[in-house]
Amino acid sequence: MSDSDGSGGRRGALIGLLVAAVMLALGLWLAHALTASSKMQDCLMSGRTNCNVIEPAR
């Protein structure tokens, strides 16, 4: 049951690489979301009332 051309090993490696890339992307998104939430909480806990993020017009 072994593949003579080794495509099964390549397929497994590509699936592993895809899973790792998805996990990395989710980790970066989660870190960004937690940082933004932490900054908002810090602002609110300091007693400020104008903690909304203002994006500059382009």
N, C-alpha and C positions, 0 to 999 in steps of 0.2 A: 504494500500500500504506500510505497514511497514515490514521490513525484520525481521523475527523471530530470525535469528542467528546474526544479526548485521554486516554482511559482507559489507554492503553499507557504514557504518561509517568507517570501517577499510580501505576500498578502497579509500575513500575520504582523509583520513589521510595519506595514503601512497602516493597518488598523490600530496598532499600538501608538504610532506617531499621531494619528488623527485623534485618538482619545487623549493623549497628552496635550495636544494643542487646544482641544476643547476645554480641558481642565485648567490650563494656563489662562485662557481667555476668561473663563468664569471666575477664576481667582483674582485676576486683575480688576474685573468689573466689581466684584464683591469688595475688594480693598478700596476702590474709588468710592463706592456707595457708603461704606462704613466711615471713611474719612470725611465725606461731606456731612453725614449725619452727626459725627462727633463735633465738627466745627459749628453746626447749627445749635447743638445742645450747649456747647461752651458759650456761645453768644447769648442764648436765652438764659442760661444760669448766671450770667454776669449782670442780668437785669436790663439788658437792652430790649428795645421794642422794635427796632428797625433791622432785623437780621436777614431780611430777604436779599437774595443775590441779585444784583442789578447788572445785566449784560449791556455792554456798550453797543450803540448802534453802529452798523458797518456801512 
